[in-house]
Amino acid sequence: MKLAIGQTLPVLERLMDEAGMVAYGAATWDWHRLHYDKEYCAHAGLPGPLVDGQMFGALIAEQILGAFGPRAWITTMAFRFKTMVFAGETLRVEAAIVAAGDVFIETAHTIRSDDAIAAEGTATVRR
């Protein structure tokens, strides 16, 4: 497949529901109460369970593998949080190719929750 700078990847959308957040916590052994305990979150002044930050990287990886296939190898990834995301919100991951060579592709990702930017990141993929 011929790739061009500016080419977009298919958008990935995920509802961050509580069941999925608990399953993700189980898969990653992250049992911090901020990710599932409504009472604990309320006591901390939060509107609900907080989406685990690792989930942002998992969504970027899912988007890349969905776009480039299971043989794609993510060699680097970085992202920065812009705002907190809570249970019940839907994340929309958008991405574009910012560099494309014979072996490596560089992508830039924006993760949105409603109209807010929740995180921004980059990745390098070996194909």
Secondary structure in CASP SS format (residue, H / E / C, confidence):
PFRMAT SS
TARGET T0000
AUTHOR 0000-0000-0000
METHOD secondary structure of the structure
MODEL  1
M C 1.00
K C 1.00
L C 1.00
A C 1.00
I C 1.00
G C 1.00
Q C 1.00
T E 1.00
L C 1.00
P C 1.00
V C 1.00
L E 1.00
E E 1.00
R E 1.00
L E 1.00
M C 1.00
D C 1.00
E H 1.00
A H 1.00
G H 1.00
M H 1.00
V H 1.00
A H 1.00
Y H 1.00
G H 1.00
A H 1.00
A H 1.00
T H 1.00
W C 1.00
D C 1.00
W C 1.00
H C 1.00
R H 1.00
L H 1.00
H H 1.00
Y C 1.00
D C 1.00
K H 1.00
E H 1.00
Y H 1.00
C H 1.00
A H 1.00
H H 1.00
A C 1.00
G C 1.00
L C 1.00
P C 1.00
G C 1.00
P C 1.00
L E 1.00
V C 1.00
D C 1.00
G C 1.00
Q H 1.00
M H 1.00
F H 1.00
G H 1.00
A H 1.00
L H 1.00
I H 1.00
A H 1.00
E H 1.00
Q H 1.00
I H 1.00
L H 1.00
G H 1.00
A H 1.00
F H 1.00
G C 1.00
P C 1.00
R C 1.00
A C 1.00
W E 1.00
I E 1.00
T E 1.00
T E 1.00
M E 1.00
A E 1.00
F E 1.00
R E 1.00
F E 1.00
K C 1.00
T C 1.00
M C 1.00
V C 1.00
F E 1.00
A C 1.00
G C 1.00
E C 1.00
T E 1.00
L E 1.00
R E 1.00
V E 1.00
E E 1.00
A E 1.00
A E 1.00
I E 1.00
V E 1.00
A E 1.00
A E 1.00
G C 1.00
D C 1.00
V C 1.00
F E 1.00
I E 1.00
E E 1.00
T E 1.00
A E 1.00
H E 1.00
T E 1.00
I E 1.00
R E 1.00
S E 1.00
D C 1.00
D C 1.00
A E 1.00
I E 1.00
A E 1.00
A E 1.00
E E 1.00
G E 1.00
T E 1.00
A E 1.00
T E 1.00
V E 1.00
R E 1.00
R C 1.00
END
